[in-house]
Amino acid sequence: MPVEKENPTCPFCDGKNVELYSSFGTAQLVRQYYCLNCKTVFESIRWKGSFSTDRPHEHSDLNV
């Protein structure tokens, strides 16, 4: 099961002081976050880099 990244880093100021702004952004696979440092809203891809590569012989549902 994928583990979602809770607090991504702001792409504008590299700040980690962010909060969830919206569960869905311009697409269902992204979330919107608000950076409390530089006061900007940005999107982060949900589940990005969260799949384990421990079992390379098993395919996830995303591989078709």
ABEGO torsion letter per residue (X at the ends): XBBBBABBBBAAAGBABBBBABABBABAABBBBBBAAAGBBBBBBBGBGABBAABAABBBAABX
